[in-house]
Amino acid sequence: MTTRTPLTLSPELQQIIDSLAETEKRDPIEVLTDALGQYERNKKLAELGAYGRVQARRNRVKPSDIDREIHQDRQQQNRIR
């Protein structure tokens, strides 16, 4: 279900959206919808990264520990195949 929402944009932002839409041969609302979706995904990814950093600090995990674990896991996966 779609909802119509009145939205006021600065002339500069409207020009950017219109230019992208013209370049990509898409409707401006599609460009804006995709941009908002990408913003949401980036925000979630940043939150996940922050959570991971907190957990790593809490558990005293170093980058070298991660590299070692990945290497060991890949070796184990190769043995299973």
N, C-alpha and C positions, 0 to 999 in steps of 0.2 A: 504494500500500500504506500502510495506517495502522498506527501503533504506539501501544500504550497505555503511558503514562508516568505513574507516580505523581507527584503534585505537591501540595506543601503551600503553601497561600496564607494570608496574614494574613486575619483576619475582615473588615478594612476593604476589602481588595482583592477578596475574595469577594463582598462586598456590592455593590461597584461593578460587577463582572461580572454578577451576578444582576440588578441594576437595569437595566443596559444591555440584557441579554437580554430582560427582560420588556418594556421599552419598545419594542424592535425586534421583538418576537415571534419570537425566535430562540433556539436552544439556547446555553447558556453556553459550551460548547466552541467554537462557531462564532465567538462574540465574541472569545474568547481567541485563537483561531487567526488571525482577521483582525488583531487588535492586534499579534500577533507578526510577521505579514507586513508590516504598516505600519512597525513598528520596524525591520525589516530593510531595507525600501526607504529609509527616512529615513537610516539609517546609510550605505548605499551612496551616497546623494545627497550626504551630508556629506563622504564620502571623495572623491567626484568633484569637489566644490567645492574641497576643500583641494588636490587635484592641480592643478586649473585655476589656483588662486591662485599656486602654486609655479611653474607654467609661465609665467604672466603676468609674474611677477617676474623670472624667468630671462631671458625674452625682451623685457623692458622694455615690456610692453604696458599701455597706460593705458585706463581706461574710455572715454575719448573716441575712442581707436583702434577699439574694438569697435563703438561707435555708427557711426563712419564706414564701417567694413567692412560692417556690416549694411545701411546705406543704399546703398552702392555695389552690393552683391550684389542688393538688391531692384530697383535700377534696371536691372541687367543682366538679371535674370529677366523684368522687364516688357518689355524689348526683344526677348527670345526669343519671347515669346508673341505 
